[in-house]
Amino acid sequence: MATGSKTTVSIDLKLPTRWEDLTDKQLRYVFALLAQGFTATEVKAYCLHRWAVLKVLHRYGNVWACKHDGLNFVLAAEQVERATHALDWLDSVPTLPVRLAKIGSHRAIDAQFQGVPFETFIVCDNLYQGYLATKQDNLLDELATHLYGTQRIRLNEAERVSVFYWFASLKTFFAKVFKHFFQPVSNASGDDGNMFEQQQSQYEQLQNAVNAQIRALTKGDVTKENEVLSLDTWRALTELDCQAREYEELERKYPSK
């Protein structure tokens, strides 16, 4: 709703409702805002302005004279705040993997790692965990080379954020699909900080995961290591998830003393 000087008019603002609805152009805009350090509230306000195609004509204290679809109207600060809640889903890491389809001339691999070798996932996960522990940008750059199938790639800050969000959303997604093997990642922070800064490091929890994963799949037979590494990521994780579920069932039947 927008209130004019004499009448009240209804404005229909069409906005995306989830991360998966965003185009590459819209994703780049969000990631650019995050890269500049804007808070979650600021990110939503800028996105509201851009995606709703609102033109601000003038500002008078706490009200704004705006134009949308040929209609002039006035918005109060509380109306803007209410409108931004339609974009509250931007506060969290996507529940499904999202990514830029292309960076430069490099095209991304499958967003959900379907048909991607398990070895690629292991390497990417190591780089992701390393970044969580150290915050070194070069690890995101190296991660991007695997995600975009190239030996060299140049990233700007927004693209680095996009790489981080892709793998963070992938891990969140895997935690739901392979719930016995992966521990769910908590995304809620309860504050108004930058979402890119809110992710908590799991490095200590997962630093030995690579060897454990390979050993679980090979059952200790080192001659099968190459075969395991070449497995499709989903096939490997499905097997690991089944093994984890069987272990949980044994623990319930025969609890450790």
Secondary structure, 3 states (H helix, E strand, C coil): CEECCCCEECCCCCCCCCHHHCCHHHHHHHHHHHHCCCCHHHHHHHHHHHHCCCEEEEEECCEEEEEECCEEEEEEHHHHHHHHHHHHHHHCCCCCCCCCCEECCEECCCCCCCCCEHHHHHHHHHHHHHHHHHCCHHHHHHHHHHHCCCCCCCCCHHHHHHHHHHHHHHHHHHHHHCCCCCCCCCCCCCCCCCHHHHCCCCHHHHCCHHHHHHHHHHCCCHHHHHHHHCCEHHHHHHHHHHHHHHHHHHHHHCCCC
